[in-house]
Amino acid sequence: MTPTPLYDDNAAAYKARAQFESHLGAELVRSLAGNPSRLAMVDRSGPKRRPIRSGTLLAIASLLAEEFKKIPERRVGIVLPPGVGGSLANCALTLVDKIPVNLNFTAGKAAIESCIEQSGIKTIISADIMKEKLPEFPWSGAFVDIGTLVKNFGKRRILSRIALVHLSSPERLIKKWNVPTQGGDREASLLFTSGSSGEPKGVPLSHRNILGNIQQIVEFKLFIEGESALGCLPLFHSFGFTVTLWLPLIGQFLVITTPSPFDLSRNIQAIREENINILIGAPTFLRPYIKRAEPHSIPSVRCVVSGAEKTPAGFGELWESHFGNHYLEGYGLTETTPVMGVNLPPRDGLVFGQWNRRGSIGRLLPGQAIRIVDPDTGEDLGYDQQGLLHVKGVNVFNGYLDNPKETAEVLKDGWLNTGDLARLDKDHFLYIDGRLSRFSKIGGEKVPHGTIESAILKVLGMKEGDTEKPLFVVAGRRDKVKGESLVLLSTIDIDMHHLRDCLHKEQGLPNLWAPRVLKRIDAVPLLASGKFDLRAIQKLAAED
């Protein structure tokens, strides 16, 4: 039986647009060379502020491309934080039709080695300072220091190349440098899932995926011409890779880069000194701002766009009351390049509530179709019914790297099973109720871990944002009688008898939903993305 979309915004026609047959490298040249004097980036990673214009960025990237063309392998590793170096490495590889693989250098050694082996990487582009900072990283094969390469070009050669960019048309440069113009469904980049619940999986993103998602975001008008955004998300994270690397370069808006979302002092200084308008991050990265920055102390910020994890209840309101700007929740996955939907702020022509609804992830970006599916029967559900979210569109990847089994489990006839429980209201606002993996099934009933955690916070007289990192997490483990039982992994002492009583009497939760076991831990396991490390959490919960 043919699946019936609950919502379809001409997904097939959008995906088939001729513009998405292009190559990311060709579109990069058209954007940067088409406006070479535009300020493209300000790098705040070092002691000195480093502004770089579009023409200069393209000129140096083209020189690097000539060097990277000599690398025999198609896939090349990159170990660099956000900034000029990371941008140049990705751009230069793309110009010569190689595939950048931004490696998660914060992951464990075994996970990194798995990513390197899976992708067949023999060469890693990085910097000597990164090698010093990451002694445990498995530095094997050829090592390329991007700073040394750029220094060796010499000032005269760089200035000559900048002049060429300013004096030539984009099409002439594409032809002169032999930049590919046909990309389409060919692999443009390889990212790896964070491995929250298993071995890291390679997610090849095509030129169509990346160009499509950029166009979707541009058409959605989240960003206003002339605005600037803070780019501090890691390049190995799909949110940082697409939204704060490629979107600014091709969509032509200014990005101010800092090395890490956790470097609060540097980030706040950059926001104030550069008058940044948009913050992009996840609740885990944003929570410390409330502790470290005074109320209304970042007046240039118009909105914060939050994704990568579900926003805890009340956090958006807390942010808005503290800083006086708009908190906009969005949603996406590595497998969707990543952005699927986001709330929009009120502005000219937009009525408040028309494009922004608290608790939702907003409306879907154009060119997507979704289904809400019963997790047990596979039956298509209707509006306001909770089920598994399936999506189809130009931004949906084509399958995991060399992993047909995993691909078949999540992808069928172009429909991606996101693994998230969701519901769509009749105004087409999408609500994400949580990962299916963050639910336990006890006595035949699905028990949501996130709902329990929110209730526990209330019992403790706390709210989201009171602490920079989570104090506890709920997990499930096998139970011979009920199939699963709940465990509260906590960094603080809690009277479980009192807690269970309050969860039932004060918060109205069923007794079945109250954890019976408390296990003290030093810290709640988190990934570099700020999400819960589900694999580590499950391991802790399973231990006696």
GUFI-483086 format. One record per residue (C-alpha): residue number from 0; residue in one letter; x, y, z. Coordinates in steps of 0.25 Angstrom, whole numbers, plus 5000, padded with zeros to 4 digits. Layout:
# GUFI-483086
REC	num	residuo	X	Y	Z
REC	NUM	A	X	Y	Z
...
***
This chain:
# GUFI-483086
REC	num	residuo	X	Y	Z
REC	0	M	5000	5000	5000
REC	1	T	5006	5014	4996
REC	2	P	5009	5023	5008
REC	3	T	5000	5035	5009
REC	4	P	5006	5048	5013
REC	5	L	4999	5056	5024
REC	6	Y	5006	5068	5019
REC	7	D	5013	5070	5005
REC	8	D	5019	5083	5001
REC	9	N	5022	5079	4986
REC	10	A	5034	5070	4992
REC	11	A	5036	5063	4979
REC	12	A	5036	5075	4970
REC	13	Y	5045	5083	4979
REC	14	K	5055	5072	4980
REC	15	A	5055	5071	4964
REC	16	R	5059	5086	4963
REC	17	A	5070	5088	4953
REC	18	Q	5078	5097	4962
REC	19	F	5081	5085	4971
REC	20	E	5088	5078	4960
REC	21	S	5099	5088	4962
REC	22	H	5112	5086	4970
REC	23	L	5115	5092	4983
REC	24	G	5129	5097	4978
REC	25	A	5123	5104	4966
REC	26	E	5112	5111	4975
REC	27	L	5123	5115	4985
REC	28	V	5131	5122	4973
REC	29	R	5118	5128	4968
REC	30	S	5115	5134	4982
REC	31	L	5128	5138	4987
REC	32	A	5133	5144	4973
REC	33	G	5120	5150	4970
REC	34	N	5122	5159	4982
REC	35	P	5137	5159	4985
REC	36	S	5137	5171	4994
REC	37	R	5126	5166	5004
REC	38	L	5131	5164	5018
REC	39	A	5129	5149	5019
REC	40	M	5135	5145	5032
REC	41	V	5141	5150	5045
REC	42	D	5150	5140	5052
REC	43	R	5150	5142	5067
REC	44	S	5158	5130	5071
REC	45	G	5171	5136	5074
REC	46	P	5176	5148	5081
REC	47	K	5174	5157	5069
REC	48	R	5161	5160	5061
REC	49	R	5162	5154	5047
REC	50	P	5152	5159	5037
REC	51	I	5152	5153	5023
REC	52	R	5145	5157	5011
REC	53	S	5139	5148	5001
REC	54	G	5149	5150	4990
REC	55	T	5161	5147	4999
REC	56	L	5154	5135	5005
REC	57	L	5152	5129	4991
REC	58	A	5166	5133	4986
REC	59	I	5173	5126	4997
REC	60	A	5164	5114	4996
REC	61	S	5167	5113	4981
REC	62	L	5182	5113	4984
REC	63	L	5180	5102	4995
REC	64	A	5171	5094	4985
REC	65	E	5183	5093	4976
REC	66	E	5191	5087	4987
REC	67	F	5180	5078	4992
REC	68	K	5178	5073	4978
REC	69	K	5191	5065	4980
REC	70	I	5184	5057	4991
REC	71	P	5181	5043	4984
REC	72	E	5169	5039	4993
REC	73	R	5155	5045	4990
REC	74	R	5151	5046	5005
REC	75	V	5160	5055	5013
REC	76	G	5160	5057	5028
REC	77	I	5159	5071	5035
REC	78	V	5162	5073	5050
REC	79	L	5159	5088	5052
REC	80	P	5150	5097	5060
REC	81	P	5140	5107	5054
REC	82	G	5148	5119	5048
REC	83	V	5156	5123	5035
REC	84	G	5164	5110	5035
REC	85	G	5153	5101	5036
REC	86	S	5145	5109	5025
REC	87	L	5157	5109	5016
REC	88	A	5160	5094	5017
REC	89	N	5145	5090	5014
REC	90	C	5144	5100	5002
REC	91	A	5158	5096	4996
REC	92	L	5154	5081	4996
REC	93	T	5141	5084	4990
REC	94	L	5147	5092	4979
REC	95	V	5155	5080	4974
REC	96	D	5143	5071	4976
REC	97	K	5149	5064	4988
REC	98	I	5140	5060	5000
REC	99	P	5143	5067	5014
REC	100	V	5141	5058	5026
REC	101	N	5141	5067	5038
REC	102	L	5144	5058	5050
REC	103	N	5139	5059	5064
REC	104	F	5152	5061	5071
REC	105	T	5144	5062	5085
REC	106	A	5140	5047	5083
REC	107	G	5147	5035	5089
REC	108	K	5159	5029	5082
REC	109	A	5152	5017	5078
REC	110	A	5140	5025	5072
REC	111	I	5150	5034	5064
REC	112	E	5158	5022	5059
REC	113	S	5145	5015	5054
REC	114	C	5141	5028	5046
REC	115	I	5155	5028	5040
REC	116	E	5154	5014	5036
REC	117	Q	5140	5014	5031
REC	118	S	5143	5027	5022
REC	119	G	5157	5022	5017
REC	120	I	5164	5034	5021
REC	121	K	5179	5034	5019
REC	122	T	5181	5049	5020
REC	123	I	5177	5059	5031
REC	124	I	5177	5074	5029
REC	125	S	5179	5081	5043
REC	126	A	5188	5091	5050
REC	127	D	5201	5088	5058
REC	128	I	5194	5095	5070
REC	129	M	5182	5084	5069
REC	130	K	5192	5073	5069
REC	131	E	5198	5079	5082
REC	132	K	5185	5080	5089
REC	133	L	5180	5066	5085
REC	134	P	5191	5057	5088
REC	135	E	5181	5045	5089
REC	136	F	5176	5047	5075
REC	137	P	5180	5036	5066
REC	138	W	5189	5044	5057
REC	139	S	5192	5034	5046
REC	140	G	5195	5035	5032
REC	141	A	5199	5048	5025
REC	142	F	5197	5061	5033
REC	143	V	5195	5075	5026
REC	144	D	5197	5088	5034
REC	145	I	5188	5098	5027
REC	146	G	5195	5110	5034
REC	147	T	5208	5106	5028
REC	148	L	5202	5104	5014
REC	149	V	5196	5118	5014
REC	150	K	5209	5124	5020
REC	151	N	5217	5118	5009
REC	152	F	5208	5124	4998
REC	153	G	5214	5137	5001
REC	154	K	5208	5151	5001
REC	155	R	5210	5154	4986
REC	156	R	5204	5141	4981
REC	157	I	5192	5143	4990
REC	158	L	5190	5157	4986
REC	159	S	5191	5153	4971
REC	160	R	5180	5143	4973
REC	161	I	5171	5153	4980
REC	162	A	5173	5162	4968
REC	163	L	5169	5151	4959
REC	164	V	5156	5148	4967
REC	165	H	5152	5163	4967
REC	166	L	5155	5164	4952
REC	167	S	5149	5151	4947
REC	168	S	5134	5147	4945
REC	169	P	5130	5135	4954
REC	170	E	5128	5126	4941
REC	171	R	5142	5130	4936
REC	172	L	5148	5125	4949
REC	173	I	5140	5112	4949
REC	174	K	5145	5109	4936
REC	175	K	5160	5114	4939
REC	176	W	5161	5106	4951
REC	177	N	5153	5094	4946
REC	178	V	5143	5094	4957
REC	179	P	5132	5083	4955
REC	180	T	5118	5089	4951
REC	181	Q	5110	5076	4953
REC	182	G	5108	5070	4967
REC	183	G	5094	5066	4969
REC	184	D	5093	5053	4977
REC	185	R	5108	5051	4977
REC	186	E	5114	5051	4991
REC	187	A	5119	5065	4995
REC	188	S	5122	5063	5010
REC	189	L	5123	5051	5020
REC	190	L	5119	5054	5034
REC	191	F	5117	5044	5045
REC	192	T	5106	5042	5055
REC	193	S	5110	5044	5069
REC	194	G	5109	5030	5073
REC	195	S	5099	5033	5084
REC	196	S	5093	5019	5084
REC	197	G	5104	5011	5076
REC	198	E	5115	5011	5066
REC	199	P	5117	5024	5059
REC	200	K	5110	5023	5045
REC	201	G	5115	5030	5033
REC	202	V	5105	5040	5027
REC	203	P	5109	5044	5013
REC	204	L	5102	5057	5009
REC	205	S	5100	5060	4994
REC	206	H	5102	5073	4987
REC	207	R	5087	5073	4985
REC	208	N	5085	5071	5000
REC	209	I	5093	5083	5004
REC	210	L	5089	5092	4993
REC	211	G	5075	5088	4995
REC	212	N	5075	5091	5010
REC	213	I	5082	5104	5008
REC	214	Q	5071	5108	4998
REC	215	Q	5060	5104	5008
REC	216	I	5066	5112	5019
REC	217	V	5068	5124	5010
REC	218	E	5053	5123	5005
REC	219	F	5048	5122	5019
REC	220	K	5054	5136	5022
REC	221	L	5059	5132	5036
REC	222	F	5071	5142	5033
REC	223	I	5070	5156	5029
REC	224	E	5079	5163	5019
REC	225	G	5090	5170	5026
REC	226	E	5090	5162	5039
REC	227	S	5101	5154	5046
REC	228	A	5101	5141	5053
REC	229	L	5111	5135	5063
REC	230	G	5117	5122	5058
REC	231	C	5123	5114	5069
REC	232	L	5117	5101	5066
REC	233	P	5127	5090	5063
REC	234	L	5128	5087	5048
REC	235	F	5127	5072	5050
REC	236	H	5113	5075	5055
REC	237	S	5103	5076	5044
REC	238	F	5096	5088	5050
REC	239	G	5110	5095	5050
REC	240	F	5114	5090	5036
REC	241	T	5102	5094	5028
REC	242	V	5096	5106	5036
REC	243	T	5109	5113	5041
REC	244	L	5119	5109	5030
REC	245	W	5112	5107	5016
REC	246	L	5099	5115	5018
REC	247	P	5107	5128	5021
REC	248	L	5116	5126	5009
REC	249	I	5106	5123	4999
REC	250	G	5094	5130	5005
REC	251	Q	5103	5142	5007
REC	252	F	5102	5147	5021
REC	253	L	5112	5150	5031
REC	254	V	5117	5140	5041
REC	255	I	5126	5143	5053
REC	256	T	5133	5130	5058
REC	257	T	5139	5126	5071
REC	258	P	5145	5112	5074
REC	259	S	5135	5106	5083
REC	260	P	5120	5108	5088
REC	261	F	5126	5105	5103
REC	262	D	5135	5117	5102
REC	263	L	5125	5127	5108
REC	264	S	5134	5138	5111
REC	265	R	5139	5139	5097
REC	266	N	5126	5137	5091
REC	267	I	5119	5148	5100
REC	268	Q	5131	5157	5096
REC	269	A	5129	5155	5082
REC	270	I	5114	5157	5082
REC	271	R	5116	5170	5089
REC	272	E	5127	5175	5080
REC	273	E	5122	5170	5067
REC	274	N	5107	5174	5070
REC	275	I	5103	5160	5066
REC	276	N	5088	5158	5063
REC	277	I	5086	5143	5063
REC	278	L	5091	5132	5072
REC	279	I	5091	5118	5068
REC	280	G	5092	5106	5077
REC	281	A	5086	5096	5086
REC	282	P	5079	5097	5100
REC	283	T	5092	5091	5106
REC	284	F	5101	5101	5100
REC	285	L	5091	5113	5103
REC	286	R	5088	5110	5117
REC	287	P	5101	5115	5123
REC	288	Y	5098	5129	5116
REC	289	I	5087	5131	5127
REC	290	K	5097	5129	5138
REC	291	R	5109	5137	5132
REC	292	A	5102	5149	5125
REC	293	E	5094	5159	5132
REC	294	P	5079	5162	5128
REC	295	H	5078	5170	5115
REC	296	S	5093	5170	5113
REC	297	I	5093	5166	5099
REC	298	P	5084	5176	5092
REC	299	S	5089	5174	5078
REC	300	V	5083	5159	5078
REC	301	R	5070	5159	5071
REC	302	C	5067	5144	5073
REC	303	V	5074	5131	5077
REC	304	V	5071	5118	5068
REC	305	S	5072	5106	5076
REC	306	G	5073	5092	5071
REC	307	A	5080	5078	5072
REC	308	E	5072	5075	5085
REC	309	K	5058	5077	5090
REC	310	T	5056	5090	5098
REC	311	P	5052	5087	5112
REC	312	A	5039	5092	5117
REC	313	G	5040	5107	5121
REC	314	F	5054	5109	5116
REC	315	G	5049	5118	5104
REC	316	E	5041	5127	5114
REC	317	L	5053	5127	5123
REC	318	W	5062	5132	5112
REC	319	E	5053	5142	5107
REC	320	S	5050	5148	5120
REC	321	H	5065	5149	5123
REC	322	F	5070	5155	5110
REC	323	G	5058	5161	5104
REC	324	N	5060	5154	5090
REC	325	H	5053	5143	5083
REC	326	Y	5056	5128	5086
REC	327	L	5052	5120	5074
REC	328	E	5053	5105	5074
REC	329	G	5056	5097	5062
REC	330	Y	5058	5083	5058
REC	331	G	5066	5074	5049
REC	332	L	5075	5062	5048
REC	333	T	5089	5059	5042
REC	334	E	5081	5051	5032
REC	335	T	5073	5063	5028
REC	336	T	5085	5072	5025
REC	337	P	5080	5076	5036
REC	338	V	5069	5086	5037
REC	339	M	5054	5082	5035
REC	340	G	5047	5093	5042
REC	341	V	5048	5105	5051
REC	342	N	5040	5116	5058
REC	343	L	5041	5130	5052
REC	344	P	5041	5143	5060
REC	345	P	5030	5153	5058
REC	346	R	5034	5164	5048
REC	347	D	5028	5172	5037
REC	348	G	5017	5164	5030
REC	349	L	5017	5153	5040
REC	350	V	5007	5152	5051
REC	351	F	5011	5147	5064
REC	352	G	5006	5132	5066
REC	353	Q	5005	5131	5051
REC	354	W	5019	5126	5049
REC	355	N	5023	5124	5064
REC	356	R	5017	5114	5074
REC	357	R	5023	5111	5087
REC	358	G	5025	5096	5089
REC	359	S	5026	5093	5075
REC	360	I	5038	5093	5065
REC	361	G	5031	5103	5056
REC	362	R	5026	5100	5042
REC	363	L	5034	5091	5032
REC	364	L	5043	5097	5022
REC	365	P	5038	5097	5008
REC	366	G	5039	5085	4999
REC	367	Q	5037	5074	5009
REC	368	A	5026	5063	5012
REC	369	I	5023	5057	5025
REC	370	R	5015	5045	5030
REC	371	I	5012	5042	5045
REC	372	V	5012	5027	5047
REC	373	D	5007	5017	5058
REC	374	P	5020	5011	5063
REC	375	D	5013	4998	5066
REC	376	T	5005	4996	5053
REC	377	G	5011	5005	5043
REC	378	E	4998	5011	5040
REC	379	D	4997	5026	5035
REC	380	L	4991	5035	5046
REC	381	G	4984	5048	5045
REC	382	Y	4986	5062	5051
REC	383	D	4988	5064	5066
REC	384	Q	4992	5049	5067
REC	385	Q	5005	5044	5072
REC	386	G	5014	5035	5064
REC	387	L	5027	5033	5058
REC	388	L	5031	5044	5049
REC	389	H	5035	5040	5034
REC	390	V	5040	5051	5025
REC	391	K	5043	5052	5010
REC	392	G	5050	5064	5003
REC	393	V	5062	5069	4996
REC	394	N	5069	5070	5009
REC	395	V	5068	5055	5013
REC	396	F	5081	5047	5011
REC	397	N	5082	5035	5002
REC	398	G	5087	5025	5012
REC	399	Y	5098	5021	5022
REC	400	L	5112	5019	5018
REC	401	D	5114	5004	5014
REC	402	N	5103	5000	5023
REC	403	P	5091	4995	5015
REC	404	K	5085	4988	5027
REC	405	E	5084	5001	5035
REC	406	T	5080	5009	5023
REC	407	A	5068	4999	5021
REC	408	E	5064	5001	5035
REC	409	V	5062	5016	5034
REC	410	L	5060	5018	5019
REC	411	K	5049	5013	5010
REC	412	D	5044	5019	4996
REC	413	G	5051	5032	5000
REC	414	W	5044	5033	5014
REC	415	L	5053	5034	5026
REC	416	N	5048	5029	5039
REC	417	T	5054	5039	5048
REC	418	G	5052	5031	5061
REC	419	D	5045	5043	5067
REC	420	L	5031	5043	5073
REC	421	A	5023	5055	5067
REC	422	R	5010	5061	5064
REC	423	L	5005	5071	5054
REC	424	D	4994	5081	5057
REC	425	K	4984	5086	5047
REC	426	D	4992	5099	5046
REC	427	H	5004	5091	5041
REC	428	F	5012	5093	5054
REC	429	L	5021	5081	5057
REC	430	Y	5023	5076	5071
REC	431	I	5034	5067	5075
REC	432	D	5030	5059	5087
REC	433	G	5044	5051	5088
REC	434	R	5052	5040	5083
REC	435	L	5046	5027	5083
REC	436	S	5059	5022	5089
REC	437	R	5056	5032	5101
REC	438	F	5043	5024	5104
REC	439	S	5042	5011	5112
REC	440	K	5031	5001	5110
REC	441	I	5026	4997	5124
REC	442	G	5014	4988	5125
REC	443	G	5010	4991	5111
REC	444	E	5011	5006	5113
REC	445	K	5020	5015	5107
REC	446	V	5027	5024	5118
REC	447	P	5034	5037	5113
REC	448	H	5047	5039	5120
REC	449	G	5047	5054	5117
REC	450	T	5033	5056	5124
REC	451	I	5038	5050	5136
REC	452	E	5051	5058	5137
REC	453	S	5043	5071	5136
REC	454	A	5034	5067	5147
REC	455	I	5046	5063	5156
REC	456	L	5051	5077	5154
REC	457	K	5038	5083	5159
REC	458	V	5038	5074	5171
REC	459	L	5052	5079	5174
REC	460	G	5048	5093	5173
REC	461	M	5056	5096	5161
REC	462	K	5055	5100	5146
REC	463	E	5063	5098	5134
REC	464	G	5075	5108	5133
REC	465	D	5077	5107	5148
REC	466	T	5090	5099	5146
REC	467	E	5099	5099	5134
REC	468	K	5099	5084	5132
REC	469	P	5088	5074	5135
REC	470	L	5088	5068	5150
REC	471	F	5081	5055	5146
REC	472	V	5075	5047	5135
REC	473	V	5064	5036	5134
REC	474	A	5068	5023	5127
REC	475	G	5062	5009	5126
REC	476	R	5068	4996	5128
REC	477	R	5063	4981	5126
REC	478	D	5053	4976	5136
REC	479	K	5049	4961	5137
REC	480	V	5035	4964	5141
REC	481	K	5031	4977	5134
REC	482	G	5041	4977	5122
REC	483	E	5047	4990	5127
REC	484	S	5049	4998	5139
REC	485	L	5053	5012	5141
REC	486	V	5066	5017	5148
REC	487	L	5069	5031	5152
REC	488	L	5084	5034	5150
REC	489	S	5087	5046	5158
REC	490	T	5099	5054	5162
REC	491	I	5092	5059	5175
REC	492	D	5085	5051	5187
REC	493	I	5070	5050	5186
REC	494	D	5060	5044	5195
REC	495	M	5054	5034	5186
REC	496	H	5042	5031	5195
REC	497	H	5039	5046	5196
REC	498	L	5041	5048	5181
REC	499	R	5032	5036	5177
REC	500	D	5021	5041	5186
REC	501	C	5022	5056	5180
REC	502	L	5022	5051	5166
REC	503	H	5009	5044	5168
REC	504	K	5002	5053	5177
REC	505	E	5007	5067	5173
REC	506	Q	5011	5065	5158
REC	507	G	5000	5055	5155
REC	508	L	5009	5044	5149
REC	509	P	5005	5030	5149
REC	510	N	5012	5021	5159
REC	511	L	5017	5013	5148
REC	512	W	5025	5026	5143
REC	513	A	5033	5028	5156
REC	514	P	5047	5023	5156
REC	515	R	5049	5012	5167
REC	516	V	5064	5012	5167
REC	517	L	5074	5023	5169
REC	518	K	5088	5022	5164
REC	519	R	5099	5033	5168
REC	520	I	5108	5037	5157
REC	521	D	5119	5047	5156
REC	522	A	5113	5054	5143
REC	523	V	5102	5052	5133
REC	524	P	5109	5047	5120
REC	525	L	5108	5057	5109
REC	526	L	5113	5057	5095
REC	527	A	5120	5068	5089
REC	528	S	5107	5073	5082
REC	529	G	5101	5075	5096
REC	530	K	5092	5063	5094
REC	531	F	5091	5052	5104
REC	532	D	5101	5041	5101
REC	533	L	5090	5030	5101
REC	534	R	5100	5019	5099
REC	535	A	5107	5023	5112
REC	536	I	5095	5025	5120
REC	537	Q	5089	5012	5116
REC	538	K	5102	5005	5120
REC	539	L	5101	5012	5134
REC	540	A	5087	5009	5136
REC	541	A	5089	4994	5133
REC	542	E	5100	4993	5143
REC	543	D	5097	4987	5157
***
